Amino acid sequence: MPDSLAADFVPNPMRLLVVEDEKKLAGILKKGLEENGFVVELCFDGEEGLFMAETYSYDAILLDIMLPKMDGLAILKKIRTKQISVPVLMITARGEVDDRIKGLNTGADDYIAKPFDFSELLARLKAVIRRSKSKPSSTIGINDLEIDMNSMTVMRGDREIKLSSTEYKLLEYLALNCGKVISRTELTEHIYDSEFDLDSNVIDVYINYLRNKIDKGRGKRLIRTVRGAGYVLEKE
């Protein structure tokens, strides 16, 4: 598979779940957020929104309060009860002060009232995501491998390794979970949205690309296949 496939994806895409029953507004939000580099999934009722929030991993959730089948406050309460700490930005109707207070008390990270300016929503969304991240260092060091997450550069010893965006995303995720076996499904879901074919061998292809760039010609190989389970990036 050529590296050109990676051109369709931005480095380190943030995965968002938007739970909004107004389909026109949901479509506008999806388009605007994707133009800003996010991977966006939409739900139009509370039951589906709760299922997605409990089943998949997201960097943030945009959650309307007024939803069919289950309201946003009930969703928020259920996911917080299950210790799901994903940042939640509540969408409320103007004047619903009580609902905003209830949302914040239930575990919402922020709220925005309709009608809102998209630039304000984007700023609030980035702020709640930023606050949720607790990376003490922008550099990951594993043996002689060094990854700078700010500049997205990779060094092995004194040699810089050029990676495509997809290769970099895979390597960074493995490095952040160093020593842990990561399944192909988890790696796929980290990079693509839930509609991607999870049976595709795209992860295996890109892991091979990574090995050729990271491990080829090195005495110590960092990327190991765990048969039937996935891949692991190992320290010595």
Summary of the structure (lengths in Angstrom):
residues: 236
radius of gyration: 19.7
end to end distance: 30.7
largest distance: 64.5
contacts: 689
relative contact order: 0.12
helix: 41%
strand: 21%
